[in-house]
Amino acid sequence: MDTINIEEISIKQLQELQEIGKQTFYETFSESNNESDMNAYFAENNNSEKLKNELNNPNSKFFFANSNQKPIGYLKLNFNNAQTEINDPNAMEIERIYVLKTFQNKKVGQILLDKAIEIAKQKKNTYIWLGVWEQNLKAIRFYNKNSFFEFDKHIFKLGNDDQTDLMMKRIIFDSKNK
């Protein structure tokens, strides 16, 4: 496989972000969910206005994993008040980490996660947290392998379907030894 490079996404790449966001989400969840719930989720969360606001938020960062100058995966990080729930200034949220199906099992997800961990260390965050659908066993195994552990649950609304996400975290710096 060609070299994978990570680049921060700019507002000029909004359309590419929308395309890979939709494709990776469908590839990951369409077999387990109905089309109307998937479409409702996208109408609300992948529209240009919402993504523009997220890209312009100084407390959110998006990154592409590129191969041959084409996005094959992406990562969204949230800090401070951009976090979807916890809003702990000592924490960082991984809101999204998705890889195109054809590039899964090729360490792309690991490269994106390593980027998130590197940023958390630079910012001296105490921990990273995320939500992962309880039925996404592959992702749960991946996070467990990377020292994440479950600490809570929350409801993730996919269209009209209330789904349970496991909330997982990884300690970056022990707050006593920061």
C-alpha positions in Angstrom: 0.0 0.0 0.0 1.1 3.5 -0.7 2.2 5.9 2.0 -0.6 7.3 4.1 -0.3 10.9 5.1 -2.5 12.9 7.5 -3.6 16.4 6.7 -5.8 18.8 8.5 -9.0 19.5 6.6 -9.8 23.1 5.5 -13.1 24.6 4.6 -12.1 24.3 0.9 -12.4 20.5 1.4 -16.0 20.6 2.6 -17.4 18.6 -0.3 -14.7 15.9 0.0 -15.5 15.7 3.7 -19.2 15.3 3.0 -18.6 12.6 0.4 -16.2 10.5 2.6 -18.4 11.1 5.6 -21.4 9.7 3.9 -19.6 6.8 2.2 -17.8 5.6 5.3 -20.9 5.9 7.5 -23.0 3.9 5.0 -20.4 1.3 4.7 -20.1 0.9 8.4 -23.8 1.0 9.5 -26.2 0.5 6.5 -26.4 -3.3 6.9 -27.6 -2.9 10.5 -29.9 0.1 10.1 -32.9 1.1 7.9 -32.4 3.5 5.1 -34.8 6.2 6.4 -32.9 6.4 9.7 -29.6 6.6 7.8 -31.0 9.3 5.5 -32.4 11.3 8.4 -29.1 11.2 10.2 -27.4 12.5 7.1 -29.8 15.3 6.5 -29.2 16.6 10.0 -25.4 15.8 10.4 -23.8 15.9 7.0 -25.3 19.0 5.5 -23.0 21.9 4.3 -24.1 24.4 6.9 -23.5 22.1 9.9 -20.1 20.9 8.6 -19.1 24.5 7.7 -19.8 25.5 11.3 -17.8 22.5 12.7 -14.9 23.2 10.4 -14.9 26.8 11.5 -15.0 26.0 15.2 -11.6 26.5 16.7 -12.3 23.8 19.2 -12.8 21.1 16.5 -10.3 19.7 14.1 -10.8 17.4 11.2 -8.1 15.3 9.5 -8.0 13.2 6.3 -5.9 10.1 6.0 -4.8 10.3 2.3 -3.3 7.7 0.0 -2.3 8.9 -3.5 -3.6 12.4 -2.6 -7.1 10.9 -2.1 -9.0 10.7 1.3 -9.4 7.2 2.5 -10.5 8.0 6.1 -11.0 10.9 8.4 -10.9 11.9 12.0 -12.9 14.6 14.0 -11.6 15.8 17.3 -13.4 18.1 19.8 -11.9 20.2 22.6 -13.5 22.3 25.4 -17.1 23.4 24.6 -17.1 21.6 21.2 -17.3 18.2 23.0 -20.7 16.6 22.5 -21.2 15.7 26.1 -18.5 15.8 28.8 -17.1 19.3 28.2 -14.1 18.6 30.4 -11.3 21.1 29.5 -8.8 18.3 30.4 -10.3 15.9 27.9 -10.4 15.5 24.1 -13.3 13.8 22.3 -12.8 11.6 19.2 -16.3 12.3 17.7 -15.6 10.5 14.4 -13.0 8.1 13.1 -13.9 6.4 9.8 -12.1 4.5 7.1 -13.3 3.5 3.7 -14.1 -0.3 3.7 -11.5 -1.1 1.0 -8.8 0.4 3.3 -9.9 -1.3 6.6 -7.5 -3.7 8.2 -4.6 -1.8 6.6 -3.7 0.2 9.8 -5.4 3.4 8.6 -7.6 3.6 11.6 -4.5 3.1 13.8 -2.7 5.9 12.0 -5.7 8.2 12.6 -6.0 7.2 16.3 -2.2 7.7 16.7 -2.7 11.2 15.4 -5.4 11.8 18.0 -3.2 10.5 20.8 -0.3 12.7 19.6 -2.6 15.8 19.7 -3.9 14.9 23.1 -0.4 14.6 24.4 0.6 17.9 22.9 -2.4 19.6 24.5 -1.6 17.8 27.8 -5.2 16.3 27.9 -5.7 14.0 30.8 -7.8 11.6 28.7 -9.4 11.0 25.3 -13.1 9.8 25.2 -15.5 8.6 22.5 -18.8 6.9 22.0 -19.0 3.6 20.0 -22.2 1.8 19.1 -22.6 -1.3 21.4 -23.1 -3.5 18.3 -19.9 -2.3 16.5 -17.8 -5.1 18.0 -15.0 -4.6 15.6 -14.5 -1.0 16.7 -14.9 -1.9 20.4 -12.1 -4.5 20.0 -9.9 -1.9 18.2 -10.4 0.6 21.1 -9.8 -2.0 23.8 -6.6 -3.0 22.0 -5.6 0.6 22.2 -6.1 0.9 26.0 -9.6 2.4 26.0 -12.1 1.2 28.6 -15.8 1.6 29.0 -16.9 4.1 31.6 -20.5 4.9 30.8 -23.3 4.6 28.1 -25.3 7.2 26.2 -28.1 7.3 23.6 -27.1 8.0 20.0 -30.0 9.0 17.9 -29.9 7.6 14.4 -33.0 9.0 12.7 -35.9 7.7 14.8 -33.8 4.9 16.3 -32.4 5.4 19.8 -29.2 3.3 19.9 -26.8 2.7 22.9 -23.3 3.8 22.6 -20.6 2.7 25.0 -18.6 5.6 26.2 -14.9 4.7 26.3 -11.8 6.5 27.4 -8.1 6.2 27.4 -5.9 7.9 30.0 -3.2 10.1 28.5 -1.7 11.7 31.5 -2.3 10.7 35.1 -3.6 14.0 36.6 -1.2 13.5 39.5 1.8 13.2 37.2 1.0 15.7 34.5 
